[in-house]
């Protein structure tokens, strides 16, 4: 049996040297030990990718378009 795994700041465990399947299997074991079932869908489909991209583009477009109003119309205090 190996010793405790090293932890990064914030309690994160480095995952180098392990496959995706090993990481998922360990997650399932940890959740089962805590009394939970594995229910996380770990993939992102085309619609989810589009939705996130559209949201980011919309926010960036709005910020760029409205940036010029800051120096011209400062808020009144």
Phi and psi restraints in degrees (value plus and minus 20) as a CYANA .aco file:
   2 UNK   PHI    -103.3   -63.3
   2 UNK   PSI     142.4   182.4
   3 UNK   PHI     -94.9   -54.9
   3 UNK   PSI    -196.2  -156.2
   4 UNK   PHI     -83.7   -43.7
   4 UNK   PSI     123.6   163.6
   5 UNK   PHI     -94.9   -54.9
   5 UNK   PSI     125.0   165.0
   6 UNK   PHI     -87.0   -47.0
   6 UNK   PSI     127.1   167.1
   7 UNK   PHI    -136.3   -96.3
   7 UNK   PSI     125.4   165.4
   8 UNK   PHI    -109.6   -69.6
   8 UNK   PSI     149.0   189.0
   9 UNK   PHI     -73.8   -33.8
   9 UNK   PSI     120.0   160.0
  10 UNK   PHI      66.4   106.4
  10 UNK   PSI     -13.3    26.7
  11 UNK   PHI      61.8   101.8
  11 UNK   PSI     -11.0    29.0
  12 UNK   PHI     -96.0   -56.0
  12 UNK   PSI     126.7   166.7
  13 UNK   PHI    -128.2   -88.2
  13 UNK   PSI     107.0   147.0
  14 UNK   PHI     -84.0   -44.0
  14 UNK   PSI     122.2   162.2
  15 UNK   PHI    -130.6   -90.6
  15 UNK   PSI     -10.2    29.8
  16 UNK   PHI     -84.2   -44.2
  16 UNK   PSI     123.2   163.2
  17 UNK   PHI      67.4   107.4
  17 UNK   PSI     -19.8    20.2
  18 UNK   PHI    -138.4   -98.4
  18 UNK   PSI     127.5   167.5
  19 UNK   PHI    -102.8   -62.8
  19 UNK   PSI     146.0   186.0
  20 UNK   PHI     -80.7   -40.7
  20 UNK   PSI     -60.3   -20.3
  21 UNK   PHI     -84.8   -44.8
  21 UNK   PSI     -58.0   -18.0
  22 UNK   PHI     -86.0   -46.0
  22 UNK   PSI     -60.0   -20.0
  23 UNK   PHI     -85.7   -45.7
  23 UNK   PSI     -63.8   -23.8
  24 UNK   PHI     -84.4   -44.4
  24 UNK   PSI     -62.8   -22.8
  25 UNK   PHI     -81.5   -41.5
  25 UNK   PSI     -59.4   -19.4
  26 UNK   PHI     -87.2   -47.2
  26 UNK   PSI     -59.1   -19.1
  27 UNK   PHI     -81.4   -41.4
  27 UNK   PSI     -63.3   -23.3
  28 UNK   PHI     -82.5   -42.5
  28 UNK   PSI     -63.0   -23.0
  29 UNK   PHI     -82.5   -42.5
  29 UNK   PSI     -63.8   -23.8
  30 UNK   PHI     -82.9   -42.9
  30 UNK   PSI     -63.8   -23.8
  31 UNK   PHI     -85.7   -45.7
  31 UNK   PSI     -60.1   -20.1
  32 UNK   PHI     -83.7   -43.7
  32 UNK   PSI     -58.1   -18.1
  33 UNK   PHI     -84.1   -44.1
  33 UNK   PSI     -52.3   -12.3
  34 UNK   PHI    -107.4   -67.4
  34 UNK   PSI     -23.6    16.4
  35 UNK   PHI      72.6   112.6
  35 UNK   PSI      -3.2    36.8
  36 UNK   PHI    -133.2   -93.2
  36 UNK   PSI     134.0   174.0
  37 UNK   PHI    -117.2   -77.2
  37 UNK   PSI     129.1   169.1
  38 UNK   PHI     -91.8   -51.8
  38 UNK   PSI      96.3   136.3
  39 UNK   PHI    -150.9  -110.9
  39 UNK   PSI     -14.8    25.2
  40 UNK   PHI    -100.3   -60.3
  40 UNK   PSI     106.2   146.2
  41 UNK   PHI    -107.3   -67.3
  41 UNK   PSI      93.5   133.5
  42 UNK   PHI    -115.1   -75.1
  42 UNK   PSI       0.7    40.7
  43 UNK   PHI    -149.7  -109.7
  43 UNK   PSI     134.3   174.3
  44 UNK   PHI    -135.2   -95.2
  44 UNK   PSI     103.0   143.0
  45 UNK   PHI    -105.2   -65.2
  45 UNK   PSI    -197.2  -157.2
  46 UNK   PHI     -84.0   -44.0
  46 UNK   PSI     -61.4   -21.4
  47 UNK   PHI     -86.7   -46.7
  47 UNK   PSI     -60.8   -20.8
  48 UNK   PHI     -83.0   -43.0
  48 UNK   PSI     -62.1   -22.1
  49 UNK   PHI     -82.2   -42.2
  49 UNK   PSI     -64.1   -24.1
  50 UNK   PHI     -82.2   -42.2
  50 UNK   PSI     -63.6   -23.6
  51 UNK   PHI     -82.7   -42.7
  51 UNK   PSI     -63.7   -23.7
  52 UNK   PHI     -86.8   -46.8
  52 UNK   PSI     -64.7   -24.7
  53 UNK   PHI     -81.6   -41.6
  53 UNK   PSI     -63.9   -23.9
  54 UNK   PHI     -82.3   -42.3
  54 UNK   PSI     -61.9   -21.9
  55 UNK   PHI     -83.0   -43.0
  55 UNK   PSI     -64.8   -24.8
  56 UNK   PHI     -84.9   -44.9
  56 UNK   PSI     -64.3   -24.3
  57 UNK   PHI     -83.3   -43.3
  57 UNK   PSI     -59.7   -19.7
  58 UNK   PHI     -83.4   -43.4
  58 UNK   PSI     -63.6   -23.6
  59 UNK   PHI     -85.8   -45.8
  59 UNK   PSI     -66.0   -26.0
  60 UNK   PHI     -83.8   -43.8
  60 UNK   PSI     -60.6   -20.6
  61 UNK   PHI     -82.9   -42.9
  61 UNK   PSI     -65.0   -25.0
  62 UNK   PHI     -83.1   -43.1
  62 UNK   PSI     -60.7   -20.7
  63 UNK   PHI     -85.4   -45.4
  63 UNK   PSI     -62.6   -22.6
  64 UNK   PHI     -86.8   -46.8
  64 UNK   PSI     -63.1   -23.1
  65 UNK   PHI     -87.3   -47.3
  65 UNK   PSI     -55.3   -15.3
  66 UNK   PHI    -112.8   -72.8
  66 UNK   PSI     -23.0    17.0
  67 UNK   PHI     -80.8   -40.8
  67 UNK   PSI     -56.2   -16.2
  68 UNK   PHI     -88.3   -48.3
  68 UNK   PSI     -39.2     0.8
  69 UNK   PHI     -93.4   -53.4
  69 UNK   PSI     -41.8    -1.8
  70 UNK   PHI     -79.7   -39.7
  70 UNK   PSI     -75.6   -35.6
  71 UNK   PHI     -88.9   -48.9
  71 UNK   PSI     -50.7   -10.7
  72 UNK   PHI    -101.0   -61.0
  72 UNK   PSI     -59.5   -19.5
  73 UNK   PHI    -143.0  -103.0
  73 UNK   PSI      53.5    93.5
  74 UNK   PHI     -86.9   -46.9
  74 UNK   PSI     132.4   172.4
  75 UNK   PHI     -87.1   -47.1
  75 UNK   PSI     124.6   164.6
  76 UNK   PHI    -108.5   -68.5
  76 UNK   PSI     114.8   154.8
